[in-house]
Amino acid sequence: MNGSLAQLSPEQLLALLKSRRVCRSFTADPVSDEQLRLMTEAARWATSAGNRHVHKFLIVRDPEVIHRVRAVSPGMLTAPPALIAILTDLDKAERESLQMEHDHANWMDVGTAAMNMMNMAHALGLGSCPVTSFSRSGAAVMLGLPPHLTPEWLLIVGHPAPVPPPRRLSVNAPKPVTARDLTWWEQPGRHDP
């Protein structure tokens, strides 16, 4: 890697990734244009199958629109100061000859765009939470989307509200999962190289 491009060491990057948490409670402070722009810039650099970029990002800060979207989104537990809808542009997908009902790369691209935005939000001192439990057709209506744009994922964003200190863990609390627990080397079940 070109040393002039590396702003974070691998250890710093891993520390940032490990410290990111889902945030479901926000202050009323607004999220700035620049913060939201940086989040969508990060999403633009996520993977895109065939470099097709069939996704659009709709930023919404209007409390009334957010309230309406929340009415069709059981996964949105709180009203955030901002939300970003990740949309699939079906016209662009058709021009690219994608078969959306058979192409799973669309979901991977949505996920990597969302993760890039969540990591950027964290780097900016913001909190974020993915919302996947929502009515796609209802959200499309509430967002005023034309028929060729389909909402795939909602990301709520804001300044994290203070949270009380965690309670003492119970002796029956689940053991934290480590990367080693999830990783096999050369064959299933072999956790070490």
C-alpha positions as CSV (number, residue, x, y, z in Angstrom):
1,M,0.0,0.0,0.0
2,N,1.2,3.5,-0.8
3,G,2.3,4.9,2.6
4,S,1.2,8.4,1.6
5,L,-2.4,7.2,1.3
6,A,-2.5,5.3,4.6
7,Q,-3.9,7.7,7.2
8,L,-4.7,5.0,9.7
9,S,-2.5,2.2,10.8
10,P,-4.2,-1.3,10.5
11,E,-4.4,-1.3,14.3
12,Q,-6.2,2.1,14.3
13,L,-8.6,1.0,11.6
14,L,-9.4,-2.2,13.5
15,A,-9.9,-0.2,16.8
16,L,-12.4,2.1,14.9
17,L,-14.3,-0.9,13.5
18,K,-14.4,-2.6,16.9
19,S,-15.7,0.5,18.7
20,R,-18.6,1.1,16.3
21,R,-22.0,0.2,17.8
22,V,-25.6,0.5,16.7
23,C,-27.2,3.6,18.1
24,R,-30.9,3.7,18.6
25,S,-31.2,6.9,20.7
26,F,-30.2,10.3,19.4
27,T,-30.1,13.9,20.7
28,A,-32.1,16.6,18.8
29,D,-28.9,18.1,17.4
30,P,-29.0,18.3,13.6
31,V,-26.7,16.3,11.4
32,S,-24.8,18.7,9.1
33,D,-24.8,18.7,5.4
34,E,-21.0,18.0,5.4
35,Q,-21.4,14.9,7.7
36,L,-24.1,13.5,5.5
37,R,-22.1,14.3,2.3
38,L,-19.1,12.4,3.8
39,M,-21.4,9.4,4.6
40,T,-22.7,9.2,1.0
41,E,-19.1,9.7,-0.3
42,A,-18.1,6.7,1.8
43,A,-21.1,4.7,0.3
44,R,-20.0,5.6,-3.2
45,W,-16.7,3.9,-2.6
46,A,-18.3,0.7,-1.5
47,T,-18.3,-2.4,-3.7
48,S,-20.5,-2.2,-6.8
49,A,-20.9,-5.4,-8.9
50,G,-19.5,-4.7,-12.3
51,N,-18.9,-1.1,-11.2
52,R,-22.5,-0.4,-12.3
53,H,-23.6,1.8,-9.4
54,V,-27.3,1.1,-9.6
55,H,-27.9,2.6,-6.1
56,K,-28.9,6.1,-5.1
57,F,-28.9,7.6,-1.6
58,L,-31.8,9.7,-0.5
59,I,-31.0,11.9,2.6
60,V,-34.1,13.0,4.6
61,R,-34.1,15.4,7.5
62,D,-37.7,16.7,7.4
63,P,-39.2,15.5,10.7
64,E,-42.7,15.1,9.0
65,V,-41.3,12.8,6.3
66,I,-39.3,10.8,8.9
67,H,-42.5,10.5,11.0
68,R,-44.4,9.1,8.0
69,V,-41.6,6.7,7.1
70,R,-41.4,5.5,10.7
71,A,-45.2,4.7,10.6
72,V,-44.4,2.0,8.0
73,S,-41.1,0.9,9.6
74,P,-41.5,-1.3,12.7
75,G,-37.7,-1.6,12.9
76,M,-37.3,2.2,13.4
77,L,-37.6,2.4,17.2
78,T,-37.0,6.1,17.4
79,A,-37.3,9.2,15.2
80,P,-33.8,10.2,14.2
81,P,-32.6,13.7,13.1
82,A,-31.7,12.2,9.7
83,L,-32.2,9.1,7.6
84,I,-30.5,7.9,4.5
85,A,-32.5,5.5,2.2
86,I,-30.5,3.3,0.0
87,L,-32.5,2.9,-3.2
88,T,-32.1,0.6,-6.2
89,D,-32.6,2.5,-9.5
90,L,-34.5,-0.1,-11.5
91,D,-34.2,1.8,-14.8
92,K,-30.4,1.8,-14.4
93,A,-30.5,-1.9,-13.5
94,E,-32.5,-2.6,-16.7
95,R,-30.0,-0.6,-18.8
96,E,-27.2,-2.7,-17.2
97,S,-29.2,-5.8,-18.1
98,L,-29.3,-6.9,-14.5
99,Q,-31.8,-9.6,-13.6
100,M,-32.7,-8.2,-10.1
101,E,-34.7,-11.3,-9.1
102,H,-31.7,-13.5,-9.7
103,D,-28.7,-11.2,-9.0
104,H,-27.6,-11.4,-5.3
105,A,-24.9,-8.9,-5.9
106,N,-27.5,-6.2,-5.4
107,W,-27.8,-7.1,-1.7
108,M,-24.1,-7.3,-1.2
109,D,-23.7,-3.8,-2.7
110,V,-26.5,-2.4,-0.5
111,G,-24.8,-4.0,2.6
112,T,-21.3,-2.7,1.8
113,A,-22.7,0.8,1.1
114,A,-24.5,0.8,4.4
115,M,-21.5,-0.5,6.3
116,N,-19.3,2.2,4.8
117,M,-21.8,4.8,5.8
118,M,-22.0,3.4,9.3
119,N,-18.2,3.4,9.7
120,M,-18.0,7.0,8.4
121,A,-20.8,8.1,10.8
122,H,-18.8,6.6,13.7
123,A,-15.6,8.3,12.5
124,L,-17.5,11.6,12.5
125,G,-18.8,11.0,16.1
126,L,-22.3,10.2,14.9
127,G,-24.4,7.2,15.7
128,S,-26.3,5.1,13.2
129,C,-28.7,2.1,13.0
130,P,-29.7,0.0,10.1
131,V,-33.4,-0.5,9.6
132,T,-34.4,-3.4,7.5
133,S,-37.8,-4.0,9.0
134,F,-40.0,-1.7,6.9
135,S,-42.6,-1.8,4.2
136,R,-40.8,-1.2,1.0
137,S,-43.9,-0.1,-0.8
138,G,-45.0,2.0,2.2
139,A,-41.6,3.7,2.5
140,A,-41.6,4.4,-1.2
141,V,-44.9,6.2,-0.9
142,M,-43.9,8.1,2.2
143,L,-40.6,9.2,0.6
144,G,-42.4,10.2,-2.6
145,L,-40.3,7.9,-4.8
146,P,-41.0,7.5,-8.5
147,P,-41.8,3.8,-9.5
148,H,-38.2,3.1,-10.8
149,L,-36.7,3.7,-7.3
150,T,-37.0,0.9,-4.7
151,P,-36.0,1.4,-1.1
152,E,-33.7,-1.4,0.0
153,W,-32.4,-0.2,3.4
154,L,-32.9,2.7,5.8
155,L,-30.1,4.0,7.8
156,I,-31.0,6.3,10.7
157,V,-28.3,8.8,11.8
158,G,-27.8,11.3,14.6
159,H,-25.7,12.4,17.5
160,P,-25.8,9.6,20.1
161,A,-27.8,10.3,23.2
162,P,-26.0,9.7,26.5
163,V,-26.5,6.1,27.6
164,P,-26.5,4.8,31.2
165,P,-23.5,2.7,32.1
166,P,-24.0,-1.0,31.3
167,R,-25.3,-3.2,34.0
168,R,-23.1,-5.8,35.5
169,L,-23.2,-8.9,33.3
170,S,-25.0,-11.9,34.5
171,V,-23.0,-15.1,35.0
172,N,-25.4,-16.5,32.3
173,A,-24.5,-13.8,29.8
174,P,-23.4,-15.2,26.4
175,K,-19.7,-15.4,25.9
176,P,-18.4,-12.8,23.4
177,V,-17.7,-14.1,19.9
178,T,-14.1,-13.7,18.7
179,A,-12.8,-13.7,15.1
180,R,-11.1,-17.0,16.0
181,D,-14.5,-18.5,16.8
182,L,-15.7,-17.6,13.3
183,T,-12.6,-18.4,11.3
184,W,-11.3,-21.8,10.0
185,W,-8.0,-22.3,8.4
186,E,-7.6,-24.6,5.4
187,Q,-10.5,-26.9,6.5
188,P,-13.8,-26.6,8.5
189,G,-13.2,-26.8,12.2
190,R,-9.5,-25.9,12.2
191,H,-9.3,-22.6,14.1
192,D,-5.5,-22.1,13.9
193,P,-3.1,-21.9,11.0
